[in-house]
Amino acid sequence: MSYVGKNIPHDSAAGHAAGESVFLDDVPPMHGEVFVGIVGSPVARGRVQSLDLAAARNMPGVVGLYTHKDVPGSNRFGPVVHDEDLLVVDEAQFIGHPIVVIAAKSREVLAAARRAVRLEMEELDPVLSIERAITLEQFLSPLRKIERGDVDRALAAAPHSLEGVFDIGGQEHFYLESQIGIVVPGENRTFTVHSSTQHTSEVQALVAEVLGVPFNHVNCICKRMGGGFGGKETQAAQPAMLAALAAYHLNRPARFAYSKDDDMRFTGKRHPFKVFWRAGFDGDGSILAADFKLYSDGGCSTDLSMAVMERALLHADNAYFIPNFRATGRVCKTNLPSNTAFRGFGGPQGVAAIENLIEDVAVAAKIDALDVRQSNVYRAGHDETPYRQRVGNNTLPELFAKLRLDCSYDARRREIDRYNAHSRSHIKGLSLTAVKFGISFTRKALNQGNALVNIYTDGSVVVSTGATEMGQGVNTRLRQIAADELGVTYERVIVTATSTEKNNNTSPTAASSGTDLNGFAVIDACQTLRERLSEVARRLFAEHDPSGGDVATPLNDEPCGILFSQGSVSRSGSAGPGIAFTKLVQRAYEDRVDLGARGFYFTPDIGFDKETGEGSPFYYFTNGVACSEVLIDRFTGELRVSRVDLLMDIGESINPGIDRGQITGAFVQGMGWVTAEELKYSDKGVLLSYSPTTYKIPNISDLPDVFNVALLPNDACVQSIKRSKAVGEPPLLLGFSVFAAVKDALRSLAGQRVELALPATHERIALAIARIAVSNQPVATSASR
Amino acid sequence: MIESDGVSDAVPSSQLKDHLTIFVNGKRHMVRGLDAFRPLTDWLRYDLHLTGTKVVCAEGDCGSCTVMIGRGVDGRIAYAPVCGCIQYLLQLDGAHVVTIEGLKYAGGLNPVQQAFVECHGAQCGFCTPGFVVAVHSLLEPSSEAIDACAVKRSLTGNLCRCTGYEPILNAVEGVDRAAVQSVDALFPPETILEEMTAAAREGVLIAAGGRSFFKPVTIRQAVEFRAGNPGCAIIAGGTDLGVQMNKGMRTPMSILSTAALPDWQWLDVSNDAITFAGGVTLSVVQDVLREEIAECAEFLEWFGSPQIRNAGTLAGNLANASPIGDMLPPLMVLDAEIILTGATCERAVSINDFYTGYRQTVMRNDELITGVRVPRPAEGDVFRLYKVSKRKDLDISTFSAAVWMQMCGGQIIDCRLAYGGVGPTVVRLRKTEALLRGRPLDDETLDELQETVLSEITPISDVRGSDSYRNLLAVNVLRRLALEMASGDAGSSKPV
């Protein structure tokens, strides 16, 4: 009997449903706790001309006001490159760039004090677009490149060629719980930081650096997040750092909580990209060469933008073998909040680039886009990526073939053609796209995890790792894994809050790797404990049954021939009754055997040279396909996703219910990114869509009318944990099928390729249809006469 | 502050309470002084430590703060889910607030919560309490079958960013409906109804920290207070005022509640018109119109969300005078009348004469909207409503349009067109209307009238859409209608 593979509810589900789960702002303020907030720059780029804090300082209940001069450690910070000022020193780099930190006794006083600060800025000319940054050559990174073959020659020699520019919009995370940190000062300049973060070790490090204390003086704890999606990978640190500054000076607990509006205005988002692309292909739709120049909007500082760009480049091939391939990337520096990780981490933009190219190539070649995809898919003999990694356990051809049949693609294609030929009010579109998502951090060092497993003398077990719980169910899976590994019942195990005191130097819970890295570390710790307990069991069995000498010789893989299952321990090959796990644990304690163990794991066989763009950055790939059908109102551009069929290969699922929720959640989030989620700024860089009134994530009524989700049976992904595949991010990239279906619909109306920027908002669709109508008009008029 | 020539003459302050009486999960609370001016959710979370109710957007646009609010109506307590974040305590005198904590059953999780657990309806858990409250309200004991579409319609006010909603729909389907209890079963009305009703009926005057709140019991008191307190905010559902106060866009020093006014929930359905009293919520309006003017009721599906419609009033939507107020265009083409009551007289004004500029009306500062009379379109009239927004549900219009036409033999005899989102007020397209009379609605007519349509509107580019998109829609809705009529009336936005 195994818990792995079972559909077990999320381990916080009951608390969530009852409203009893504790999120940070649900914690009542401690005695003396202060509320911390900022006054940030009102302009995207500018210098502080005058700052008058007198009115705020004299306000009853205001207990602290700080500027960059009050930072005891390093005001310069960043997760990779230290290139952002926490508090403005010379020049504000984005709207909301903190200038003053205020600590007050109540939320109301804090709000009033923020309004009472008098700030005048000298406004400087901001850079607010990728285009402008390219013109000014204002980049945050060196050029990155992945290349195979002679692209220029292949493009020149190809029978057909095509080029285009594709604009890809950013995306707001819209985690429901806004960023928050609570810092409690202890004795001797130590600090406990409660943070809603995906990366406790990073918050620990950044808080320590800003306070100028060693890392061991800061313990960062995360019980749970109300959603993360990458937005709390690095940018949970700012609230924690700002609260820490007040806690440091006041020696009082301090809380910094963003309102949703401020969170949306002042924190980073998914990177917008601009893609210049060229393709060479033959009459059969075989793509002979592809050339991508990617530019991303990194915002004001590096943050994770380099790694995001690298992943975009590593996904610009997506599921397709292209013999001559080149992708180059530059990160632009602009005066917006630093853009950051967001589920998919550049992968979605890379995949969008090539899937968009394929839609256009198919139109030019007059071949169904699905045929183009299938004829170029990675397959036997054509399974090496442009960066020289072989696509192992390649289920892509099977996924395409199976979904094409299962969703009746061909019959529906004919039906849609007929519909579009006669409907005057609506048009339909259909597209089936793929994802091949590389699993592993592209920064090799991050591919490690540690776990602490403690068994108490009543036989109950506590597990902790660096994994943070943001709703994705990592704690539930770790519980399942630990219960199986120790052979105890699921109820006997709990996974406790993530804390740097228990698990040091952890990696962010990101890159879909939470279960892989931390689960293997849990297995390692459990194996250590099982080996120790097996020794004790052997002694125990020998005492009770001196004749049973067979336990001394291992009969199978079980260490020392001792079996652990469901809370009882027995000898392998022995039919006799076992002993209770609790009894064994108590005996171990009496025998002075260590009942706690640390486990460690690092991903083997990976490595990638960023300079040459070659290597095997990924341990394996998670693959999937989705087919989306859309219905578009020709008069208003309104879009309805009428049907989605999705087929994923996630190996053998550890928890099918949780995995399914990851798939539907990621897909719908991806669908939002490519349709209605539009970030709109004023020409001064003010974000206009800064709350759910103006920024529209998918609503329950936007769910596809038909939404079929299926898993491809695959037990061959042997190297990963319990033969499962990571699932957190990959289905998001299938949301692109909705965008491709919109392009397909517009193509059917125009009879030719249609340029469309992402997201495909109602407005963009309507204006594209209007342009098509204008360009078709002379033809239509002459035909009707 | 209360002016001496304001309420004091009309209302002896001895007859006024100086506090609010609010019930939360069956328990009575007194609220005094400046606390009356706080949002419900701050009070619940920070004072009563009922932290299951979450606040995300503080503007009624995500539903994480959904609570049930019950009020005494005809000898019983009528509950409805509303957004707690934009309810202020001063709106809740005599109300019973039931939070997620209050929906706990004696034996543990309630069946809705149980289904959310089993069907993976919760991931991060932040939206979950709001969903559970909304779903519990939907599934209150009833023999009525609820189809998937109705489930979706009832949950458009709740956003989830984790699940993609599919697991939530599975959870709703998985609820053991027989085990769902009514709120009355959890909180027997007999213990609280009498006190609630009494509190709701009583007049209240709270003056604290330079701010005043007045809940009058007669229209006369109300209009006199309004006249005596320039800049006074009138609050009914508060679905817009609450947002403005939360976001610091408006901090009215005096607030006038309409909650205890007499004859405030009245409605009248006659052969030629439906009349709604000033306090009638949009939910009630929608229910009534479903039978009477179906096109209008369907249009109301896209007005905010159930939580917003349960709180907001029709009169409030009209008084707010927004150029993108959803009910303005339909009522303009139906030539609705707004009944204004002052201290001494009552007058009826056509909605078409009501608006004078951006958020400006002919309403005097000693008047209240006490009724709205909506004439019924005649049999055979064409009456069509369109709303285009970034997202279909729970969104504010980018553009909206209402068309009423009287046809004879394919010719337009009479017509009225009103557009929202194309100028500082909702616009009647009177020149276009004049040119349409006597003609068929077809492409040829529209080709000729296109320039006239565009000359009558002045759209701007903003976060909800560009001027060129709005111009395009202004013409395209008419083309769409022409197509619908030519193809035998498929109804708005249905495929043709």
Interface residues (C-beta under 8 A of the other chain):
Chain A: P9 H10 S12 A13 A14 G15 H16 A17 A18 G19 E20 S21 V22 F23 D25 D26 P28 R107 A111 R115 H173 F174 Y175 L176 E177 S178 R224 M225 G226 G227 G228 F229 S259 K260 D261 S423 R424 S425 H426 M470 G471 Q472 G473 L631 D633 F635 T636 E638 R640 G657 I658 R660 G661 I663 T664 G665 A666 F667 V668 Q669 A676 E678 K680 L688 S689 S691 P692 T693 T694 K696 I697 P698 N699 I700 S701 D702 L703 F707 V709 T761 H762 E763 A766 L767 A770
Chain B: R45 Y46 H49 T51 G52 T53 K54 V56 C57 A58 E59 D61 C62 S64 T99 I100 E101 K104 L109 V112 Q113 Q114 F116 V117 E118 C119 H120 G121 A122 Q123 C124 G125 F126 C127 T128 P129 V132 K152 R153 L155 T156 N158 L159 C160 R161 C162 T163 G164 Y165 E166 P167 I168 L169 K247 G248 Y386 V388 K390 R391 K392 D393 L394 D395 I396 T398 D462 V463 R464 G465 S466 S468 Y469 L472 L473 N476 V477 R479 R480 L483 E484 S487 A490 S493 K494 P495 V496
